[in-house]
Amino acid sequence: MKLLVTGGTGFLGGALVPLLAEAGHALRLIGRSPSPEAAALGAEVIQAPLQDRKAVRQALAGVEAVFHLAGQVSFEGSDPASMYDLHVQCTRVLLEECRAAGVRRVVLASSSGTIGISREERLHTEEDDYPLAVVARWPYYLSKIFQEKTALRFHRDGGPEVVVLNPSLLLGPGDLRLSSTDVVWKFLERRIPAMPTGGLSFVDVRDAAAAFVSALTRGRPGERYLLGGANMTFADFFGRLSRLSGVAVPSLRLPSRANVAGAWLLARFHEWRESEPPISEEEVAMGEHWFFIDSQKAVRELGFAPRDPRDTLHETLTFLERHFRKAPRPATVADLG
């Protein structure tokens, strides 16, 4: 099958493109960055932004299905317009051109944060509504919600079949841009001042990529699929990272409101000093929420099979230390508990 992949040079794309090539698909990529790795696999690479409608139209020539992975992961609220342009406007243009080109199916990479965010501890499923009130101040998740709504509207209005996949925090080896593993990097650099009181979900990027391959043929049009490998409180998550890396967990433990207020004060202090805070106030606020999800729908319908989360955490740390810290691993790495 002839496929187009947007965002194929990113963290998820780096895991997905080799799987598609191995399955025998003819691949074309479009994005701002060159991709010698994809070219080495026989993929055609078009170097152009998604805002270039003519390039998008050319990239879709002869294509039967599209994997739309292009996006920007940023939890700071400084530039909501660029988030909306990339995630919503570019998706709208892509789908308009897909409809004109006769593309049969689009597999959209969204986020579990369009479903699974709440102020209290609970497990979220695809039946949950969009958490608009919770994410109203967070442009990344808000723009991803509107991206989903745009794509699913095209599906309902007679456009290409749309299947939405909602991976949680992507971890594992290969994130050279620290686009998704940034929270682990901040932990290693001791940039997290206090223990968050909420919880997160994460998934190995390689397991998520395998689910995307399956969605090409097994995903039901118009459906969303949550992809999570493990749900952990931040205390458990950072505790496991500590045992693997030898880096101590944040010792300061404050009530949720105090954590948020402290982050606000820290941000104002760094504004006064014209310096960068170790962590943004938006990230601290997110850490006071719960991102727990149930992936059983993807297990049943896509054959999603997440690996042991200990392996994911171990390989994430190994990759980050090799490529960024360049430090020998401490003896405590042997403790995988």
Protein Blocks (a to p, Z undefined) as FASTA:
>chain_A
ZZddehklmmklmmmmmmmmmnopacddddfbdcfklmmnopacddddfklmmlmmmmmg
opabdcdfbccddfbfklmmlmmmmmmmmmmmmmmmmmmnopabdcddddfklmmgcfbd
cdddfkbccfkklmmmmmklmmmmmmmmmmmmmmmnopacdddddddddedehianommm
mmmmmmmnopafbacfbdcddddfklmmmmmmmmmmmpcghiacdddfbdcdfklmmmmm
mmmnopacdfbdcdfklmmmmmmmmmmmmmmnopacfbdfklmmmmmpcfbdcfklmmmm
nopacddfklmmmmmmmmmmmmmnopacdfklmpmZZ
